[in-house]
Amino acid sequence: MRITISTTPQRKKPRTGDLRTTKKHGLQVRVPVRITWGPHKGAFVGSRGRQCYRWVSPAEACAQGYRHCVPEEHRPPVDPYPSGYMQQRGAA
């Protein structure tokens, strides 16, 4: 009888930045859930000692401040001049 002991996990653990593709929503990125209102605004949500996650599109993840979680090839382009930039510089 042979007994095999392995110290590696049997499956890949879910992490921030994981990608999935669905038929209905297309490409999605896994990002942590944060509180958006109240006295604890900006805090991460947890349940039973684990962090809660949700799946969003890469564009939405970048808009929410999770640009670093989205792989480079899936990031939307960044406008080098944000809206109102030229008005602040005195242009017409």
Distance bins in CASP14 RR format, pairs under 12 A and 6 or more apart:
PFRMAT RR
TARGET T0000
AUTHOR 0000-0000-0000
RMODE 2
METHOD distances of the structure
MODEL  1
9 15 0 0 0 0 0 1 0 0 0 0 0
12 18 0 0 0 0 1 0 0 0 0 0 0
13 30 0 0 0 0 0 1 0 0 0 0 0
13 50 0 0 0 0 0 1 0 0 0 0 0
13 51 0 0 0 0 0 1 0 0 0 0 0
13 53 0 0 0 0 0 1 0 0 0 0 0
14 20 0 0 0 0 0 1 0 0 0 0 0
14 30 1 0 0 1 0 0 0 0 0 0 0
14 31 0 0 0 0 0 1 0 0 0 0 0
14 32 0 0 0 0 0 1 0 0 0 0 0
14 50 0 0 0 0 1 0 0 0 0 0 0
14 51 0 0 0 0 1 0 0 0 0 0 0
14 52 0 0 0 0 0 1 0 0 0 0 0
14 53 1 0 0 1 0 0 0 0 0 0 0
14 54 0 0 0 0 0 1 0 0 0 0 0
14 55 0 0 0 0 0 1 0 0 0 0 0
15 29 0 0 0 0 0 1 0 0 0 0 0
15 30 1 0 0 1 0 0 0 0 0 0 0
15 31 0 0 0 0 0 1 0 0 0 0 0
15 32 0 0 0 0 0 1 0 0 0 0 0
15 51 0 0 0 0 0 1 0 0 0 0 0
15 53 0 0 0 0 1 0 0 0 0 0 0
15 69 0 0 0 0 1 0 0 0 0 0 0
16 29 0 0 0 0 1 0 0 0 0 0 0
16 30 1 0 0 1 0 0 0 0 0 0 0
16 31 1 0 0 1 0 0 0 0 0 0 0
16 32 1 0 1 0 0 0 0 0 0 0 0
16 33 0 0 0 0 0 1 0 0 0 0 0
16 34 0 0 0 0 0 1 0 0 0 0 0
16 44 0 0 0 0 0 1 0 0 0 0 0
16 51 0 0 0 0 1 0 0 0 0 0 0
16 52 0 0 0 0 0 1 0 0 0 0 0
16 53 1 0 0 1 0 0 0 0 0 0 0
16 54 0 0 0 0 0 1 0 0 0 0 0
16 55 0 0 0 0 0 1 0 0 0 0 0
16 56 0 0 0 0 0 1 0 0 0 0 0
16 61 0 0 0 0 1 0 0 0 0 0 0
16 65 0 0 0 0 0 1 0 0 0 0 0
16 66 1 0 0 1 0 0 0 0 0 0 0
16 68 0 0 0 0 1 0 0 0 0 0 0
16 69 1 0 1 0 0 0 0 0 0 0 0
16 70 0 0 0 0 0 1 0 0 0 0 0
17 27 0 0 0 0 0 1 0 0 0 0 0
17 28 0 0 0 0 1 0 0 0 0 0 0
17 29 1 0 1 0 0 0 0 0 0 0 0
17 30 1 0 1 0 0 0 0 0 0 0 0
17 31 1 0 0 1 0 0 0 0 0 0 0
17 32 0 0 0 0 1 0 0 0 0 0 0
17 53 0 0 0 0 1 0 0 0 0 0 0
17 54 0 0 0 0 0 1 0 0 0 0 0
17 55 0 0 0 0 0 1 0 0 0 0 0
17 56 0 0 0 0 0 1 0 0 0 0 0
17 58 0 0 0 0 1 0 0 0 0 0 0
17 61 0 0 0 0 1 0 0 0 0 0 0
17 62 0 0 0 0 0 1 0 0 0 0 0
17 66 1 0 0 1 0 0 0 0 0 0 0
17 67 0 0 0 0 0 1 0 0 0 0 0
17 68 0 0 0 0 1 0 0 0 0 0 0
17 69 1 0 1 0 0 0 0 0 0 0 0
17 70 1 0 0 1 0 0 0 0 0 0 0
17 71 0 0 0 0 1 0 0 0 0 0 0
17 74 0 0 0 0 0 1 0 0 0 0 0
17 75 0 0 0 0 0 1 0 0 0 0 0
18 27 0 0 0 0 0 1 0 0 0 0 0
18 28 0 0 0 0 1 0 0 0 0 0 0
18 29 1 0 0 1 0 0 0 0 0 0 0
18 30 1 0 1 0 0 0 0 0 0 0 0
18 31 0 0 0 0 1 0 0 0 0 0 0
18 32 0 0 0 0 0 1 0 0 0 0 0
18 53 0 0 0 0 1 0 0 0 0 0 0
18 54 0 0 0 0 0 1 0 0 0 0 0
18 55 0 0 0 0 1 0 0 0 0 0 0
18 56 0 0 0 0 0 1 0 0 0 0 0
18 61 0 0 0 0 0 1 0 0 0 0 0
18 69 0 0 0 0 1 0 0 0 0 0 0
18 70 0 0 0 0 0 1 0 0 0 0 0
18 71 0 0 0 0 0 1 0 0 0 0 0
19 26 0 0 0 0 0 1 0 0 0 0 0
19 27 1 0 0 1 0 0 0 0 0 0 0
19 28 1 0 0 1 0 0 0 0 0 0 0
19 29 1 0 0 1 0 0 0 0 0 0 0
19 30 1 0 0 1 0 0 0 0 0 0 0
19 31 0 0 0 0 0 1 0 0 0 0 0
19 55 0 0 0 0 1 0 0 0 0 0 0
19 56 0 0 0 0 0 1 0 0 0 0 0
19 57 0 0 0 0 0 1 0 0 0 0 0
19 58 0 0 0 0 1 0 0 0 0 0 0
19 61 0 0 0 0 0 1 0 0 0 0 0
19 69 0 0 0 0 1 0 0 0 0 0 0
19 70 0 0 0 0 1 0 0 0 0 0 0
19 71 1 0 0 1 0 0 0 0 0 0 0
19 73 0 0 0 0 0 1 0 0 0 0 0
19 74 1 0 0 1 0 0 0 0 0 0 0
20 26 0 0 0 0 1 0 0 0 0 0 0
20 27 1 0 0 1 0 0 0 0 0 0 0
20 28 1 0 1 0 0 0 0 0 0 0 0
20 29 0 0 0 0 1 0 0 0 0 0 0
20 30 1 0 0 1 0 0 0 0 0 0 0
20 53 0 0 0 0 0 1 0 0 0 0 0
20 54 0 0 0 0 0 1 0 0 0 0 0
20 55 1 0 0 1 0 0 0 0 0 0 0
20 56 0 0 0 0 0 1 0 0 0 0 0
20 57 0 0 0 0 0 1 0 0 0 0 0
20 58 0 0 0 0 0 1 0 0 0 0 0
20 74 0 0 0 0 0 1 0 0 0 0 0
21 27 1 0 1 0 0 0 0 0 0 0 0
21 28 1 0 0 1 0 0 0 0 0 0 0
21 29 0 0 0 0 0 1 0 0 0 0 0
21 55 0 0 0 0 0 1 0 0 0 0 0
21 57 0 0 0 0 0 1 0 0 0 0 0
21 58 0 0 0 0 0 1 0 0 0 0 0
21 74 0 0 0 0 0 1 0 0 0 0 0
22 28 1 0 0 1 0 0 0 0 0 0 0
22 55 0 0 0 0 1 0 0 0 0 0 0
22 57 0 0 0 0 0 1 0 0 0 0 0
24 55 0 0 0 0 0 1 0 0 0 0 0
24 57 0 0 0 0 0 1 0 0 0 0 0
25 54 0 0 0 0 0 1 0 0 0 0 0
25 55 1 0 0 1 0 0 0 0 0 0 0
25 56 0 0 0 0 1 0 0 0 0 0 0
25 57 1 0 0 1 0 0 0 0 0 0 0
25 58 0 0 0 0 0 1 0 0 0 0 0
25 59 0 0 0 0 0 1 0 0 0 0 0
25 60 0 0 0 0 0 1 0 0 0 0 0
26 55 0 0 0 0 0 1 0 0 0 0 0
26 56 0 0 0 0 0 1 0 0 0 0 0
26 57 1 0 0 1 0 0 0 0 0 0 0
26 58 0 0 0 0 1 0 0 0 0 0 0
26 59 0 0 0 0 0 1 0 0 0 0 0
26 74 0 0 0 0 0 1 0 0 0 0 0
27 55 0 0 0 0 1 0 0 0 0 0 0
27 56 0 0 0 0 0 1 0 0 0 0 0
27 57 1 0 0 1 0 0 0 0 0 0 0
27 58 1 0 0 1 0 0 0 0 0 0 0
27 59 0 0 0 0 1 0 0 0 0 0 0
27 60 0 0 0 0 0 1 0 0 0 0 0
27 61 0 0 0 0 0 1 0 0 0 0 0
27 70 0 0 0 0 1 0 0 0 0 0 0
27 71 0 0 0 0 1 0 0 0 0 0 0
27 73 0 0 0 0 0 1 0 0 0 0 0
27 74 1 0 0 1 0 0 0 0 0 0 0
27 75 0 0 0 0 0 1 0 0 0 0 0
27 76 0 0 0 0 0 1 0 0 0 0 0
28 53 0 0 0 0 0 1 0 0 0 0 0
28 54 0 0 0 0 1 0 0 0 0 0 0
28 55 1 0 1 0 0 0 0 0 0 0 0
28 56 1 0 0 1 0 0 0 0 0 0 0
28 57 1 0 0 1 0 0 0 0 0 0 0
28 58 1 0 0 1 0 0 0 0 0 0 0
28 59 0 0 0 0 0 1 0 0 0 0 0
28 60 0 0 0 0 1 0 0 0 0 0 0
28 61 0 0 0 0 1 0 0 0 0 0 0
28 69 0 0 0 0 0 1 0 0 0 0 0
28 70 0 0 0 0 0 1 0 0 0 0 0
28 74 0 0 0 0 0 1 0 0 0 0 0
29 53 0 0 0 0 0 1 0 0 0 0 0
29 54 0 0 0 0 1 0 0 0 0 0 0
29 55 1 0 0 1 0 0 0 0 0 0 0
29 56 1 0 0 1 0 0 0 0 0 0 0
29 57 1 0 0 1 0 0 0 0 0 0 0
29 58 1 0 1 0 0 0 0 0 0 0 0
29 59 0 0 0 0 1 0 0 0 0 0 0
29 60 0 0 0 0 1 0 0 0 0 0 0
29 61 1 0 1 0 0 0 0 0 0 0 0
29 62 0 0 0 0 1 0 0 0 0 0 0
29 63 0 0 0 0 0 1 0 0 0 0 0
29 64 0 0 0 0 0 1 0 0 0 0 0
29 65 0 0 0 0 0 1 0 0 0 0 0
29 66 1 0 0 1 0 0 0 0 0 0 0
29 67 0 0 0 0 0 1 0 0 0 0 0
29 68 0 0 0 0 0 1 0 0 0 0 0
29 69 1 0 1 0 0 0 0 0 0 0 0
29 70 1 0 1 0 0 0 0 0 0 0 0
29 71 0 0 0 0 1 0 0 0 0 0 0
29 74 1 0 0 1 0 0 0 0 0 0 0
29 75 0 0 0 0 0 1 0 0 0 0 0
29 76 0 0 0 0 0 1 0 0 0 0 0
30 51 0 0 0 0 0 1 0 0 0 0 0
30 52 0 0 0 0 0 1 0 0 0 0 0
30 53 1 0 1 0 0 0 0 0 0 0 0
30 54 1 0 0 1 0 0 0 0 0 0 0
30 55 1 0 1 0 0 0 0 0 0 0 0
30 56 0 0 0 0 1 0 0 0 0 0 0
30 57 0 0 0 0 0 1 0 0 0 0 0
30 58 0 0 0 0 0 1 0 0 0 0 0
30 61 0 0 0 0 1 0 0 0 0 0 0
30 66 0 0 0 0 1 0 0 0 0 0 0
30 69 1 0 0 1 0 0 0 0 0 0 0
30 70 0 0 0 0 0 1 0 0 0 0 0
31 44 0 0 0 0 0 1 0 0 0 0 0
31 45 0 0 0 0 0 1 0 0 0 0 0
31 51 0 0 0 0 0 1 0 0 0 0 0
31 52 0 0 0 0 0 1 0 0 0 0 0
31 53 1 0 0 1 0 0 0 0 0 0 0
31 54 1 0 0 1 0 0 0 0 0 0 0
31 55 1 0 0 1 0 0 0 0 0 0 0
31 56 1 0 1 0 0 0 0 0 0 0 0
31 57 0 0 0 0 0 1 0 0 0 0 0
31 58 0 0 0 0 0 1 0 0 0 0 0
31 60 0 0 0 0 1 0 0 0 0 0 0
31 61 1 0 1 0 0 0 0 0 0 0 0
31 62 0 0 0 0 0 1 0 0 0 0 0
31 63 0 0 0 0 0 1 0 0 0 0 0
31 64 1 0 0 1 0 0 0 0 0 0 0
31 65 0 0 0 0 1 0 0 0 0 0 0
31 66 1 0 1 0 0 0 0 0 0 0 0
31 67 0 0 0 0 0 1 0 0 0 0 0
31 68 0 0 0 0 0 1 0 0 0 0 0
31 69 1 0 1 0 0 0 0 0 0 0 0
31 70 0 0 0 0 1 0 0 0 0 0 0
32 42 0 0 0 0 0 1 0 0 0 0 0
32 43 0 0 0 0 0 1 0 0 0 0 0
32 44 1 0 1 0 0 0 0 0 0 0 0
32 45 1 0 0 1 0 0 0 0 0 0 0
32 46 0 0 0 0 1 0 0 0 0 0 0
32 47 0 0 0 0 0 1 0 0 0 0 0
32 50 0 0 0 0 0 1 0 0 0 0 0
32 51 1 0 1 0 0 0 0 0 0 0 0
32 52 1 0 0 1 0 0 0 0 0 0 0
32 53 1 0 1 0 0 0 0 0 0 0 0
32 54 0 0 0 0 1 0 0 0 0 0 0
32 55 0 0 0 0 0 1 0 0 0 0 0
32 56 0 0 0 0 0 1 0 0 0 0 0
32 61 0 0 0 0 0 1 0 0 0 0 0
32 64 0 0 0 0 0 1 0 0 0 0 0
32 65 0 0 0 0 0 1 0 0 0 0 0
32 66 0 0 0 0 1 0 0 0 0 0 0
32 69 0 0 0 0 1 0 0 0 0 0 0
33 42 0 0 0 0 0 1 0 0 0 0 0
33 43 0 0 0 0 1 0 0 0 0 0 0
33 44 1 0 0 1 0 0 0 0 0 0 0
33 45 1 0 1 0 0 0 0 0 0 0 0
33 46 1 0 0 1 0 0 0 0 0 0 0
33 47 0 0 0 0 1 0 0 0 0 0 0
33 50 0 0 0 0 0 1 0 0 0 0 0
33 51 1 0 0 1 0 0 0 0 0 0 0
33 52 1 0 1 0 0 0 0 0 0 0 0
33 53 1 0 0 1 0 0 0 0 0 0 0
33 54 1 0 1 0 0 0 0 0 0 0 0
33 55 0 0 0 0 0 1 0 0 0 0 0
33 56 0 0 0 0 0 1 0 0 0 0 0
33 64 0 0 0 0 0 1 0 0 0 0 0
33 66 0 0 0 0 0 1 0 0 0 0 0
34 40 0 0 0 0 1 0 0 0 0 0 0
34 41 0 0 0 0 1 0 0 0 0 0 0
34 42 1 0 1 0 0 0 0 0 0 0 0
34 43 1 0 0 1 0 0 0 0 0 0 0
34 44 1 0 1 0 0 0 0 0 0 0 0
34 45 1 0 0 1 0 0 0 0 0 0 0
34 46 0 0 0 0 0 1 0 0 0 0 0
34 51 0 0 0 0 0 1 0 0 0 0 0
34 52 0 0 0 0 1 0 0 0 0 0 0
34 53 0 0 0 0 0 1 0 0 0 0 0
34 54 0 0 0 0 1 0 0 0 0 0 0
34 56 0 0 0 0 0 1 0 0 0 0 0
34 64 0 0 0 0 1 0 0 0 0 0 0
34 65 0 0 0 0 1 0 0 0 0 0 0
34 66 0 0 0 0 1 0 0 0 0 0 0
35 41 1 0 1 0 0 0 0 0 0 0 0
35 42 1 0 1 0 0 0 0 0 0 0 0
35 43 1 0 1 0 0 0 0 0 0 0 0
35 44 1 0 0 1 0 0 0 0 0 0 0
35 45 1 0 0 1 0 0 0 0 0 0 0
35 46 0 0 0 0 0 1 0 0 0 0 0
35 52 0 0 0 0 0 1 0 0 0 0 0
36 42 1 0 0 1 0 0 0 0 0 0 0
36 43 0 0 0 0 1 0 0 0 0 0 0
36 44 0 0 0 0 0 1 0 0 0 0 0
36 45 0 0 0 0 0 1 0 0 0 0 0
36 64 0 0 0 0 1 0 0 0 0 0 0
37 43 0 0 0 0 0 1 0 0 0 0 0
40 46 0 0 0 0 0 1 0 0 0 0 0
42 64 0 0 0 0 0 1 0 0 0 0 0
42 65 0 0 0 0 0 1 0 0 0 0 0
43 51 0 0 0 0 0 1 0 0 0 0 0
43 52 0 0 0 0 0 1 0 0 0 0 0
44 50 0 0 0 0 0 1 0 0 0 0 0
44 51 1 0 1 0 0 0 0 0 0 0 0
44 52 1 0 0 1 0 0 0 0 0 0 0
44 53 0 0 0 0 1 0 0 0 0 0 0
44 54 0 0 0 0 0 1 0 0 0 0 0
45 51 1 0 0 1 0 0 0 0 0 0 0
45 52 1 0 1 0 0 0 0 0 0 0 0
45 53 0 0 0 0 1 0 0 0 0 0 0
45 54 0 0 0 0 1 0 0 0 0 0 0
46 52 1 0 1 0 0 0 0 0 0 0 0
46 53 0 0 0 0 1 0 0 0 0 0 0
47 53 0 0 0 0 0 1 0 0 0 0 0
53 61 0 0 0 0 0 1 0 0 0 0 0
53 66 0 0 0 0 0 1 0 0 0 0 0
53 69 0 0 0 0 0 1 0 0 0 0 0
54 60 0 0 0 0 0 1 0 0 0 0 0
54 61 0 0 0 0 1 0 0 0 0 0 0
54 64 0 0 0 0 0 1 0 0 0 0 0
54 66 0 0 0 0 0 1 0 0 0 0 0
55 61 0 0 0 0 1 0 0 0 0 0 0
55 66 0 0 0 0 0 1 0 0 0 0 0
55 69 0 0 0 0 0 1 0 0 0 0 0
56 62 0 0 0 0 1 0 0 0 0 0 0
56 63 0 0 0 0 1 0 0 0 0 0 0
56 64 1 0 0 1 0 0 0 0 0 0 0
56 65 0 0 0 0 0 1 0 0 0 0 0
56 66 0 0 0 0 1 0 0 0 0 0 0
56 69 0 0 0 0 1 0 0 0 0 0 0
56 70 0 0 0 0 1 0 0 0 0 0 0
57 63 0 0 0 0 1 0 0 0 0 0 0
57 64 0 0 0 0 0 1 0 0 0 0 0
57 66 0 0 0 0 0 1 0 0 0 0 0
57 70 0 0 0 0 1 0 0 0 0 0 0
57 74 0 0 0 0 1 0 0 0 0 0 0
57 75 0 0 0 0 0 1 0 0 0 0 0
57 76 0 0 0 0 1 0 0 0 0 0 0
58 64 0 0 0 0 0 1 0 0 0 0 0
58 65 0 0 0 0 0 1 0 0 0 0 0
58 66 0 0 0 0 1 0 0 0 0 0 0
58 67 0 0 0 0 1 0 0 0 0 0 0
58 69 0 0 0 0 1 0 0 0 0 0 0
58 70 1 0 1 0 0 0 0 0 0 0 0
58 71 0 0 0 0 1 0 0 0 0 0 0
58 72 0 0 0 0 0 1 0 0 0 0 0
58 73 0 0 0 0 1 0 0 0 0 0 0
58 74 1 0 1 0 0 0 0 0 0 0 0
58 75 1 0 0 1 0 0 0 0 0 0 0
58 76 1 0 0 1 0 0 0 0 0 0 0
58 77 0 0 0 0 0 1 0 0 0 0 0
59 65 0 0 0 0 0 1 0 0 0 0 0
59 66 0 0 0 0 0 1 0 0 0 0 0
59 67 0 0 0 0 0 1 0 0 0 0 0
59 70 0 0 0 0 1 0 0 0 0 0 0
59 74 0 0 0 0 1 0 0 0 0 0 0
59 75 0 0 0 0 1 0 0 0 0 0 0
59 76 1 0 1 0 0 0 0 0 0 0 0
59 77 0 0 0 0 0 1 0 0 0 0 0
59 78 0 0 0 0 0 1 0 0 0 0 0
60 66 0 0 0 0 1 0 0 0 0 0 0
60 67 0 0 0 0 0 1 0 0 0 0 0
60 69 0 0 0 0 0 1 0 0 0 0 0
60 70 0 0 0 0 1 0 0 0 0 0 0
60 74 0 0 0 0 0 1 0 0 0 0 0
60 76 0 0 0 0 1 0 0 0 0 0 0
61 67 1 0 0 1 0 0 0 0 0 0 0
61 68 0 0 0 0 1 0 0 0 0 0 0
61 69 1 0 0 1 0 0 0 0 0 0 0
61 70 1 0 1 0 0 0 0 0 0 0 0
61 71 0 0 0 0 0 1 0 0 0 0 0
61 74 0 0 0 0 1 0 0 0 0 0 0
61 75 0 0 0 0 1 0 0 0 0 0 0
61 76 0 0 0 0 1 0 0 0 0 0 0
62 68 0 0 0 0 1 0 0 0 0 0 0
62 69 0 0 0 0 1 0 0 0 0 0 0
62 70 1 0 1 0 0 0 0 0 0 0 0
62 71 0 0 0 0 0 1 0 0 0 0 0
62 72 0 0 0 0 0 1 0 0 0 0 0
62 74 0 0 0 0 1 0 0 0 0 0 0
62 75 1 0 0 1 0 0 0 0 0 0 0
62 76 1 0 1 0 0 0 0 0 0 0 0
62 77 0 0 0 0 0 1 0 0 0 0 0
62 78 0 0 0 0 1 0 0 0 0 0 0
62 79 0 0 0 0 0 1 0 0 0 0 0
63 70 0 0 0 0 0 1 0 0 0 0 0
63 75 0 0 0 0 0 1 0 0 0 0 0
63 76 0 0 0 0 1 0 0 0 0 0 0
63 78 0 0 0 0 0 1 0 0 0 0 0
64 70 0 0 0 0 0 1 0 0 0 0 0
65 75 0 0 0 0 0 1 0 0 0 0 0
66 74 0 0 0 0 0 1 0 0 0 0 0
66 75 0 0 0 0 0 1 0 0 0 0 0
67 74 0 0 0 0 0 1 0 0 0 0 0
67 75 1 0 0 1 0 0 0 0 0 0 0
67 76 0 0 0 0 1 0 0 0 0 0 0
67 77 0 0 0 0 0 1 0 0 0 0 0
67 78 0 0 0 0 1 0 0 0 0 0 0
68 75 0 0 0 0 1 0 0 0 0 0 0
69 75 0 0 0 0 1 0 0 0 0 0 0
70 76 0 0 0 0 1 0 0 0 0 0 0
70 78 0 0 0 0 0 1 0 0 0 0 0
72 78 0 0 0 0 0 1 0 0 0 0 0
79 85 0 0 0 0 1 0 0 0 0 0 0
80 86 0 0 0 0 0 1 0 0 0 0 0
81 87 0 0 0 0 0 1 0 0 0 0 0
81 88 0 0 0 0 0 1 0 0 0 0 0
81 89 0 0 0 0 1 0 0 0 0 0 0
81 91 0 0 0 0 0 1 0 0 0 0 0
82 88 0 0 0 0 1 0 0 0 0 0 0
82 89 0 0 0 0 0 1 0 0 0 0 0
84 90 0 0 0 0 0 1 0 0 0 0 0
84 91 0 0 0 0 1 0 0 0 0 0 0
85 91 0 0 0 0 1 0 0 0 0 0 0
86 92 0 0 0 0 1 0 0 0 0 0 0
END
